[in-house]
Amino acid sequence: MDQISIDCPVREKINEYCSCPKSDCPRHGICCECIIAHKNRIEDSILKRFPHCLRDLVKEGMGS
């Protein structure tokens, strides 16, 4: 991650609402970094290719 992302001005506010249980992740609270990291997990299931906060929407869209 670059310094600009680490210094995200809204990171603390996002962390208040972030549902991801991995609070020790360096991307926690930096949604754009999280989305990119998950999108690039091409070997994982489709569900894991979405961040934790979006998985309920994916399940709903898949009819699960």
GIVEN-V127072 format. One record per pair of residues at least 12 apart in sequence whose C-alpha atoms are under 6 Angstrom apart, sorted by sequence separation. I is the first residue (numbers start at 1). J is the second residue. If there is no record, write none. Layout:
{{I & J} {I & J}}
//
This chain:
{{38 & 50} {15 & 29} {14 & 29} {11 & 29} {11 & 30} {20 & 52} {19 & 53}}
//
